[in-house]
Amino acid sequence: MIHYEKLFQPAYLIRYSMLNLKQDGNLINIPLFLADKTKELLKDKS
């Protein structure tokens, strides 16, 4: 993910996992059960 960030410089990095919803810098961890709400979650960040 570090290589991807350096290469493309996205505003946010998104990771889907079983962990809770949280943001660490520009990395946003989205729980799998909220995957369908990704657009709504990102609107809140802008």
C-alpha positions, 0 to 999 in steps of 0.5 A: 500500500505504501508503494501505491500511495507513493506512485499514485498519491491518492487523497485517501487509501481505502482498506476493507477488512473485519476491523472497525471503521477508523481513519489513520492519516489518509488510510480509511479502514471500512468494515466489510459490512459497510462496503456498500456505504463507501460513497457515503462515508467518503462524502463525509470526509470531504 
